[in-house]
């Protein structure tokens, strides 16, 4: 990973944004995934001063780790806390306008900064500066994301074999997560969703003590982390024979998902992709049962920009990796969601998830 290059690109954005009011001398990075993106550090405590002379602050627990991992910034192990050390560095570098990650910083951190910096440094709240850089993945990141997708997709056949009527959703999730660890996953990307029967109508119905029914839909939504990068996929299967109406709902969701994928291309807005999927469900009379956005970016975090939502004005670029995951959730009855990870390419889109989407019935 070109961490020094990332820091240089960030610095260029800080001094020449479109809005003059957003120009700053440095950005204080406190969100750990952003620290990792910019320096390579994977620990749990750090502050980065992204300036003309980048400085990285952590504590003694990470002295050796920081020396091994951090690139592009001077590593400092202060006697006191990292934030106060960053304040002193701001003063030493004669920074007069300091940007902070307004949506990532705690009130306590902000109060400490304001108190210790005094009136000599203006604090400028900024949102999504590093995340905007992270939205477009470089080739090394795309390679790691492919690996995460391949690992999670490879678990799916074993997951299907493990699903039995009468077992709990929790036990099925435990089996999946055990297999994921055995296959080399660092962690699950998020709390595994196995929602069966009426619970499949819960968009975020994480695995529960509920038992799998003899007949009904089961939503399987999971992902893994490998080398820091996440995967995300959803398949909905049916225990027993599906009814004609259930098949129709599934077919409509699949058509909507394919429409969303077909709308992905450089220059398209996130809202256009969302509308492409939503239009299909509207024709099928299911639009009111689609209660979330069509997708989201994935990378070092499971939810990243861009967001494929109805009001999404962000323009897609080649190198972005997003999910496309429309669903239909009929309260008290059942739900269906189908999700792939998709890479926006120079000419369109490439589906990364190599798992079939025809309705699977486990008889």
C-alpha positions in Angstrom: 0.0 0.0 0.0 1.3 3.5 -0.9 0.7 5.1 2.5 3.0 8.2 1.9 1.1 8.7 -1.4 -2.2 8.7 0.4 -1.0 11.2 2.9 0.2 13.5 0.1 -3.2 13.3 -1.7 -4.9 14.1 1.6 -2.6 17.1 2.2 -3.4 18.4 -1.3 -7.1 18.2 -0.6 -6.7 20.0 2.7 -5.0 23.1 1.2 -7.2 23.4 -1.9 -10.8 22.3 -1.4 -13.6 23.7 -3.4 -14.8 25.7 -0.5 -12.3 28.2 0.9 -13.9 27.9 4.4 -12.7 24.2 4.4 -9.0 25.0 3.8 -6.9 23.9 6.8 -3.2 23.5 7.6 -3.7 20.0 8.9 -6.2 17.4 9.8 -6.3 15.6 13.1 -7.3 12.0 12.3 -8.9 10.1 15.2 -11.1 7.5 13.4 -8.9 4.3 13.5 -9.9 3.0 10.1 -8.8 6.3 8.6 -5.6 6.1 10.5 -5.0 2.6 9.2 -5.8 3.8 5.6 -3.3 6.6 5.8 -0.5 4.9 7.7 -0.9 1.1 7.8 -1.3 1.0 11.6 -3.7 -1.7 12.8 -3.7 -1.1 16.6 -6.6 0.2 18.8 -5.2 3.5 20.0 -3.7 6.2 17.8 -4.0 9.8 16.6 -2.5 11.1 13.3 -1.7 14.7 12.6 -1.9 14.8 8.8 0.1 17.9 7.9 3.1 18.9 5.8 5.1 17.0 8.4 2.8 14.1 9.3 3.1 12.8 12.9 1.6 9.6 14.4 0.9 9.3 18.1 0.2 6.2 20.1 1.2 4.7 23.5 3.9 2.4 24.8 1.9 -0.7 24.1 2.3 -0.2 20.4 5.9 1.0 20.3 7.2 -2.0 18.3 4.0 -2.4 16.2 4.0 1.2 15.1 7.7 1.0 14.2 6.9 -2.0 12.0 3.7 -0.8 10.4 3.5 3.0 10.2 4.7 4.5 6.9 4.8 8.1 5.8 4.6 9.7 9.3 6.9 10.2 12.2 6.1 7.9 15.1 5.9 9.5 18.5 5.3 7.7 21.8 4.5 10.5 24.2 4.7 10.3 28.0 1.2 11.7 28.3 -1.9 11.0 26.1 -1.7 11.1 22.3 -4.2 13.9 21.9 -2.2 16.3 24.1 1.0 15.4 22.2 -0.8 16.2 19.0 -1.7 19.6 20.3 1.9 20.3 21.1 2.9 19.2 17.6 0.3 21.6 16.1 1.9 24.5 18.1 5.4 23.5 17.1 4.4 23.3 13.4 2.7 26.7 13.7 -0.7 25.4 12.6 -3.4 28.1 12.7 -6.3 26.2 11.2 -6.8 22.6 12.3 -9.4 20.3 10.7 -11.0 17.6 12.9 -13.2 14.7 11.9 -16.4 16.2 13.3 -18.5 13.1 12.9 -15.8 10.8 14.5 -14.6 12.9 17.4 -16.1 12.6 20.9 -17.3 15.7 22.8 -14.5 15.0 25.4 -11.8 15.0 22.7 -13.2 18.2 21.2 -13.3 19.9 24.6 -9.7 18.9 25.3 -8.5 20.3 21.9 -10.3 23.6 22.4 -8.9 23.9 25.9 -5.3 23.0 25.1 -5.1 24.8 21.8 -6.4 28.1 23.1 -7.2 30.9 20.7 -4.1 30.6 18.6 -5.5 27.7 16.6 -8.9 27.7 14.9 -10.7 24.3 14.9 -12.5 23.5 11.7 -15.1 20.7 11.7 -14.8 18.6 8.6 -16.8 15.5 7.5 -15.8 12.7 5.2 -12.5 14.0 4.0 -10.5 10.7 4.3 -13.6 8.7 3.5 -13.8 10.4 0.2 -10.3 9.1 -0.6 -11.2 5.7 0.6 -14.3 5.4 -1.6 -12.1 4.7 -4.7 -10.1 1.6 -4.1 -6.6 1.1 -5.5 -5.5 -2.2 -7.2 -4.0 -3.5 -4.0 -7.2 -2.9 -2.1 -9.3 -4.5 -4.8 -7.1 -7.6 -4.6 -7.7 -7.9 -0.8 -11.4 -7.3 -1.2 -11.6 -10.1 -3.9 -9.9 -12.4 -1.4 -12.4 -11.6 1.3 -15.3 -12.1 -1.1 -13.8 -15.4 -2.3 -13.4 -16.7 1.3 -16.9 -15.8 2.3 -18.5 -17.2 -0.9 -16.6 -20.4 -0.4 -18.3 -21.0 2.9 -21.8 -20.9 1.4 -22.1 -24.5 0.3 -21.1 -25.7 3.8 -23.6 -23.3 5.3 -26.4 -24.7 3.2 -25.5 -28.3 4.3 -25.6 -27.1 8.0 -29.2 -25.7 7.8 -31.7 -28.1 9.3 -35.3 -27.5 10.4 -35.5 -27.3 14.2 -32.0 -26.1 14.8 -31.6 -22.6 16.2 -30.4 -19.6 14.0 -27.6 -19.2 16.6 -26.3 -22.6 16.1 -26.3 -22.2 12.3 -24.4 -18.9 12.7 -21.9 -20.5 15.1 -21.2 -23.2 12.5 -20.6 -20.6 9.8 -18.4 -18.4 12.0 -16.3 -21.5 13.0 -15.8 -22.4 9.4 -14.9 -18.8 8.6 -12.1 -18.8 11.2 -10.8 -22.2 10.0 -10.7 -20.8 6.5 -8.5 -17.9 7.6 -11.0 -15.1 8.4 -9.7 -12.5 10.9 -13.3 -11.8 12.0 -16.8 -11.5 10.7 -17.5 -8.2 9.0 -20.7 -7.7 11.1 -23.0 -9.7 13.4 -24.2 -12.6 11.3 -27.8 -12.4 10.1 -29.7 -15.7 9.9 -33.4 -14.8 9.9 -35.9 -17.5 9.2 -39.7 -17.8 8.8 -41.5 -14.6 10.0 -38.1 -13.3 11.2 -36.9 -13.1 7.6 -39.1 -9.9 7.3 -36.6 -8.2 9.7 -34.0 -6.5 7.5 -31.4 -6.8 10.3 -32.7 -9.9 11.9 -29.4 -11.1 13.5 -29.2 -14.8 14.5 -31.5 -15.6 17.5 -32.6 -18.6 19.5 -35.5 -19.0 17.1 -35.6 -22.4 15.4 -35.5 -22.9 11.7 -39.0 -23.8 10.4 -39.9 -26.9 8.4 -41.0 -24.6 5.6 -40.2 -20.9 4.9 -37.6 -18.4 3.8 -34.2 -18.0 5.5 -32.2 -14.8 4.9 -28.4 -15.5 5.2 -26.4 -12.3 5.4 -22.8 -12.4 6.4 -19.2 -11.3 5.6 -15.6 -11.9 6.7 -12.6 -9.7 7.3 -9.2 -10.7 5.7 -6.2 -8.4 6.0 -8.5 -5.7 7.2 -10.9 -5.7 4.3 -14.5 -6.7 4.5 -16.9 -8.8 2.4 -20.7 -8.8 2.4 -23.2 -11.1 0.8 -26.8 -12.1 1.2 -28.7 -15.1 -0.2 -32.2 -16.0 0.7 -33.1 -19.7 0.5 -36.3 -21.6 1.2 -36.7 -24.6 3.4 -39.2 -26.9 1.8 -41.2 -26.1 -1.3 -42.0 -22.4 -1.9 -45.5 -21.2 -2.9 -46.2 -19.5 -6.2 -46.5 -16.2 -4.4 -43.2 -16.7 -2.6 -41.5 -17.5 -5.9 -43.0 -14.3 -7.4 -41.6 -12.2 -4.6 -38.2 -13.8 -4.9 -38.2 -13.3 -8.7 -39.1 -9.6 -8.3 -36.3 -9.0 -5.8 -33.8 -10.8 -8.1 -34.9 -8.7 -11.1 -34.5 -5.6 -9.0 -31.0 -6.6 -7.9 -30.0 -7.3 -11.5 -31.4 -3.9 -12.6 -29.4 -2.2 -9.9 -26.2 -3.9 -11.0 -26.9 -3.0 -14.7 -27.3 0.7 -13.7 -23.8 0.8 -12.1 -21.3 2.6 -14.2 -18.9 5.6 -13.9 -20.8 8.8 -14.1 -24.1 7.4 -12.7 -25.4 8.8 -9.5 -26.1 6.7 -6.5 -29.7 7.8 -6.7 -30.0 6.5 -10.2 -28.8 3.1 -9.2 -31.3 3.0 -6.3 -34.1 4.1 -8.5 -33.3 1.3 -11.1 -33.8 -1.3 -8.4 -36.8 0.4 -6.7 -38.6 0.8 -10.1 -38.8 -3.0 -10.5 -40.2 -3.5 -7.0 -42.7 -0.6 -7.7 -44.0 -2.4 -10.8 -44.4 -5.6 -8.7 -46.3 -3.8 -6.0 -43.5 -4.4 -3.5 -42.0 -0.9 -3.2 -43.5 -0.2 0.2 -41.8 -3.4 1.5 -38.3 -2.2 0.4 -37.3 -0.2 3.5 -33.6 0.5 3.1 -31.1 1.9 0.6 -30.0 -0.3 -2.4 -26.4 -0.6 -1.2 -23.3 0.9 0.3 -19.5 1.0 -0.2 -17.4 -1.7 1.4 -13.7 -1.7 2.3 -11.9 -1.3 5.6 -15.4 -0.9 7.1 -18.5 -2.7 6.3 -20.4 0.5 5.6 -18.5 3.2 3.7 -19.3 5.8 1.1 -20.8 5.8 -1.4 -24.4 5.1 -0.2 -26.8 3.9 -3.0 -29.9 5.7 -1.7 -32.9 7.5 -3.1 -31.4 10.9 -2.5 -27.8 9.9 -3.4 -26.2 12.6 -5.5 -22.7 11.2 -5.3 -21.3 10.2 -8.7 -19.9 6.7 -9.1 -16.2 6.3 -10.2 -14.2 3.4 -11.5 -12.6 1.6 -8.5 -15.5 2.0 -6.1 -16.8 -1.3 -4.5 -20.4 -1.4 -3.5 -23.1 -3.8 -2.5 -26.4 -4.1 -4.5 -29.0 -5.5 -2.1 -32.6 -4.7 -2.6 -35.2 -6.6 -0.6 -38.8 -7.0 0.1 -40.0 -7.5 3.7 -43.6 -8.4 4.3 -44.3 -7.9 8.0 -45.4 -11.0 9.9 -44.9 -13.2 6.8 -41.5 -13.4 5.3 -38.7 -11.4 3.6 -36.3 -11.8 0.7 -32.9 -10.0 0.1 -30.2 -10.8 -2.5 -26.8 -9.0 -2.2 -23.6 -9.0 -4.2 -20.5 -7.0 -3.9 -19.8 -5.2 -7.2 -16.7 -3.3 -8.6 -17.4 -0.2 -10.7 -15.1 -0.5 -13.7 -14.2 1.9 -16.5 -16.9 0.5 -18.7 -19.6 -0.6 -16.2 -19.5 -3.1 -13.3 -18.1 -6.5 -12.3 -20.0 -8.7 -9.9 -17.4 -10.0 -7.4 -19.7 -12.5 -5.6 -19.4 -15.9 -7.3 -22.5 -17.5 -5.8 -25.6 -18.4 -7.9 -28.8 -16.5 -7.3 -31.5 -18.9 -8.5 -34.0 -19.7 -5.7 -32.6 -22.6 -3.7 -35.1 -24.9 -2.0 -33.8 -27.3 0.6 -36.3 -30.2 0.5 
